[in-house]
Amino acid sequence: MPRVFVQGSPVGHYPRYAPEAGRGAVRRITEVGEEVLHRPCRDVTEFGPDLAALIDDMFRTMYVAEGAGLAANQVGVDLRLFVYDCPDDDGVRHVGHIVNPVLETPTKGRRLLDEGEGCLSVPGAVLAVPRPDRAIVRGQDRDGRPVVIEGTGYFARCLAHETDHTAGQIYLDRLPKREKKDALRQMADRRDEVYARRTANAAALSA
């Protein structure tokens, strides 16, 4: 089985970082409580160099923050779009971007996996969140062409998590009140450490 899929298609070889990251710039990541994270994003209606540049920036920002996915509102842009570089449970790597994503969770044979989940906008916090073990996302690429991406296991979790972002929902919204408070305590305890690591990663990626 191929070990890397880019935009849903198998490739024989792929670099450590998506080429988009080499063209992009690091942007500030928004945090829980900022309005742009908590309202539904706008549909992307213009496909062109501005959108391509945003995707480049999002890839670079995601790598600096050591993320598996990143939505546009996490860099303060109110658009339905996310990028990802995420393994599934078999160790197969999935890389790409999805514009105007629509999530489908197959009901036949569906299982819920209650596993740890974090978010770059809730730095340092990890809590268990139940998610389906399979997910399909339909959308478009940067040129407006239709794409369909299917994921299982951890990659399915990533697809669902990032699509939630485009609807103005973060994973804390799926937690009971007590667990949400626990996540915010974790964030307060670990935030400085996370930001120091991001600063070091940004310097290393630029070297």
Buried (B, 14 or more C-beta within 10 A) or exposed (E): EEBBBBBBEEEEEBEEBBEBBEBBEBBEBBBBEEEBBBEEBBEBEEBEEEBBBBBBBBBBBBBBBEBBBBBBBBBEBBBBBBBBBBBBBEEBBBBBBBBBBEBBBEEEEEEEBEBEBBBBBBBBBBBEBEBBBBBBBBBBBBEBEEBEBBBBBBBBBBBBBBBBBBBBBBBBEBBEEEBBEBBBEBBEEBBEEBBEBBEEBBEEBEE
